[in-house]
Amino acid sequence: MREVIFDTETTGLDPKTGDRMVEIGCVEMIGRVETGRTFHAYFNPDRDMPVEAERVHGLSAAFLATKPRFAESADELLEFLGDAPLVAHNAGFDFGFLNAELELAGRAPVSLDRMVDTVAIARRKHPGAKLSLDALCTRYGIDRSHRVKHGALLDAELLAQVYVELTGGRQIGLGLIDGPAEAVPVLDAAPAAPWYRPAPDRPRREPRPHAASPEELERHRAFIAGIKDAIWAA
């Protein structure tokens, strides 16, 4: 199954109040294995960059002023995303900005049915624990020493590794299961997701008894007695 892990950087917290997306980074995975294909772009937001936001990602208004506007790269981005499930950390935030930019560019929004939120998965898997990307990298031993500031592509690459760990570890990508990947339920993925296909109902079987019957024990004794030169009889 093809999935796209992505992250965004923005001018603030709310696109409804005029904040804009200034960077997006996407990583392609097939069968939970990175393919090496990525998409990365900076965007001119046509507005100032608040100091608080610049401290987080280091992107200045002067730097972004030389970059294309989102609408100029929208088609290329949508082609990369395709119809794959989209994985993000605190995904509602990233989807909000992505769809706000698509609306401004006159494009249709990305369906929320495609959203996979790694924060929600981590909350179910590690209740009460810290759920930031840094905390999850530490939990799973993922090297983030090169992450001085937030960066969309770098964070998407780190999240891809975290996502694999959250959903079962590296054994997912070994290809030991016959049939298409879409038929395999995704561990801890949102049950409502359209690509989630649970196994069909099967008749319930009563547990099998594991104690040997008297007849089986007698046959075993007779079998052992018939073994010549048994090493345990020496």
N, C-alpha and C positions, 0 to 999 in steps of 0.2 A: 504494500500500500504506500502510495506517495503522500508525504506530509510536508508542509512548509513551516519551519520555525521562524518567527520574526520578532523584531523589536523596533521601537520608534524612539526618537528624541523629539522634544517639543519646546515651545516657548513658555509653556506653563501647564496648568492642570486641567483646563476646561475649554474645549473648542467652542462651546456655546457663548463664551465671553470674549472671543476673538483670538484665543491661542491657536497656534498653527503647528503642524508637523514640519520639522526641519531635516529629519534624517530617517531613513528606514533601512534595515538590514534583514535579509532573508536567507535561510539555509535550507536546501532541499535534502530530504531524507526519503529513502525507499526501504521499506522493511526495517525501519529504525536504524538505518545505516546511512551516514552522510555520503552523498554522491560526489561532492566537490563543487557542485553548481551552487552559486550564490547570486543574490541581487543586492546591490548597495547603491544608494543615491542620497545626495544632499539636496535641499530645496531652499530657494529664496522665499522667505515668508512674507515679504513686503511689509514688514513691520520691525519694530525694535526688538532687541533681545534683553529681557529682564536680567539683572545681575544674578539673581538667585538661580535662574535656569542655566546661565552660562557657567556658573560655578560647578554645576552638576556634569555637564557634557563638554564644556570648553569651546562651544561653537559661538563665535561672535557674529554680530550683525554685519561687520565688514567682510568677514570670510564668506558668509552666506549670500551676500549681495552679488557675488560673481557666479552663483549657481543657478541652474534652471528652475523654473517654477514647477510645482507638482504636476500641473496639467500637461506639461511638455513630456513628462515621463510616465504618465498614467497608463498608457496603452502597453508600454514595455513591462511595467510592474504587473498589470493584470494578466498579461501573457505568462509571466513567470509563476504567478500564484495559481493560474489554472482553476480547476475545481477542487483542489486538494483541501483537506482539513488544515486549518491554520492554528498553530500552537504559539501561545504567548504567555508571559508571566504577568499575572494580573491582566488578563486578556481584555476585559471590558474597557480598560483605559486605552489600549492600543487600537482596538476595534473602533472605539469612539472617534479617535483622531483620523484613522484611515477612512472611515465612512464620511466624516465631515469633509475631508479633502476631496474625496470622490464626488460628493455632492456639489462642491464648489466648481469642480471640473466638468460638471454635467454628465457624470457617469453614474451607473446604478450602484447602490451600496452592496457590500459583501454581506451575505446572509449570516446572521448570528448562529444558525444551525451548524456552521462550519467551525465554530470557535471551540478550542480546547484550552482550558485555563490551567496552567501548571500550579498556580497557587491553590486552586481548589483540590487538585490531585494531592499536593503536598499536605494540605490541611487534613485530608482523610487519612493519609499514610502516616503522618507524624503529628498527631493532635497535640496542641500546646507548645510545639517547638517553633523556633524562629523560621520564617518562611521566605526571607529575602533571598535573592539570587546568590549573594555572597554567602549567606548561612548555608544554603543547600550545596554550594560548591565545597564548602568546608566539610559538611557532613559526608559527602561522597568522595572526598579526596581529589577534587578537580582543581588543577592548577589555574589560579587566576592572578598570578603575580604580575602579569603584564597589563592588568586592568587598573590603570591609574585613575582614569575618569570613565564615566559611562560612554559607550559608543554602540550604535545600533547593531552593526555587524558583529563586533566582538561579543556583545551580550547575547546575540542570537546564537553564536557558535558555542558559548558557554551553556546556554539554555538547552541546546541540542543534546549536550552530554548529560545535563541534569535530567532531561526528559527521559532519556534511555534508562537512567537509574531509577527514576520514579515509576517506570512502567515495566520493571522486571529485570533490568540489567542487560549486559551484552549478549546473553544467550538468545534474546529475541531475534537477533539478526543472523543466526546460524543456519536458518532455512531448513530445519528438521521437520517441518510440518508440510504434508502434501496439500496441494490445492492452492487456490488463490489466497493472497494475504487478507483480502477483504472479508473472507469467511471466518477469520480468526478474531474472537472478541479481544478488544484492547483492555488490558488490565488497568483498572481505575479510571478509564475514560468515562465521560459523561454518558449515562445510559440512553439519553434522549438523542444522541448524535445519530444522524442517518446512516453513517458508515458502520455503526455498531450492530452486529448481528449475533445475538446470543444463540447458543446451541439449542436445537429443537428439544422439546420435552421428550423425556424417555420414561418408560415404565419403571416404577420404583421396585427395586429388588430387595428382598429380605436379606439381612446379613448372613453369610455362610458360617456354620459352626467350624471352629478351628481345633477342637479337641478330638483326638483319635478315639474311635469306637473300640469296645473290647475285641471285636473280630479283627479290626485292623492291627491292634497291638499284638494279637496272637499270630497273625500272619507275619508281622515284623520279626517276632522272636524266632519263628520257624526259619525265616530267611537268613537271619544272622547265624543261627545254629548250623546251617548248611554251608557256610563259608569255611573253606579249608585253610589252615595255617594263617588265621587272622592275626594281624599284628597286635591287636589288643588282648589276645589270649596268650601271648608269649610270656 
